[in-house]
Amino acid sequence: MRGLRFEASGSPAVVTDLDEVNRELAAVKSKVWPLDLRSAPADVRRLLARSTLQAAETSRVMDHFLLSRERLLEIIAEAGRAPNVTGGGALSTHVDSHGYSYPQLWLVQGGVDYTRFDRFHVNTADDGTGVDEVLQILSGAGIVIRHRLPDGTVLALHADCPSDDVGWLVTYDGGHAHIGSLSRARPGTKALVQAIGPPHWSVRYTPGA
């Protein structure tokens, strides 16, 4: 399917077939699905096409796309994981290390430095409990999600919305070393992230990040 590309460090292979991509992502119990945007109300579709949003418009997009606890748990299970916190934990969580909260609608803006996201890290509470992350890519292109395996191999998923009608739904375990990069994302790209589990957690950069 157009819009996906998977690569692993040390391998020349480039995988673009959805089923094959998911077979590769199974190594880290991550999964990606096409996200049908056609049923969104007309006003929400118009907002997705815009490069900037006001606060009320951001809330409108979030209110429409935020997933319920039941749906989040289904997605986590379909990726082969049990949630890090039984029952999913808190749906609204705070990043103590950086001073913001989830859920969060990331809207990529031109000229903004997003390199703080480009180092391998884990998202964990002080007791080591990780968060479960569910990402809806609603518009745009250029998002890259990387995972590092224990042997040092880096898996990279490149995701572009194939059209205005189709985005991507992705989940992964935020307690494992990863990167969610916006540095090469097209301005106007929108990604809604729900990071659930412990109510308070921090971004902790990993050795060799």
Number of C-alpha atoms within 10 A of each C-alpha: 10 12 19 20 18 23 19 18 12 9 8 8 10 11 17 17 15 19 14 12 19 18 13 19 20 15 13 18 19 23 24 23 15 18 16 14 19 11 9 14 11 10 11 18 18 10 17 23 15 13 17 17 14 9 8 9 15 18 13 14 22 18 10 11 14 17 15 10 15 10 11 21 20 14 21 24 13 14 21 15 19 17 20 20 15 9 12 20 17 16 17 16 20 19 18 14 12 10 8 11 16 16 20 18 20 15 23 23 17 12 7 10 11 14 11 12 15 17 19 21 24 22 26 23 20 11 8 13 16 24 31 28 22 26 20 23 25 28 27 25 23 18 22 21 19 21 26 19 14 9 6 10 13 16 20 20 21 17 23 23 22 17 13 15 15 18 24 22 20 21 24 26 25 24 20 21 23 27 21 19 19 26 19 13 21 19 20 20 25 27 23 21 21 24 29 27 26 24 18 19 24 20 18 17 14 13 9 8 12
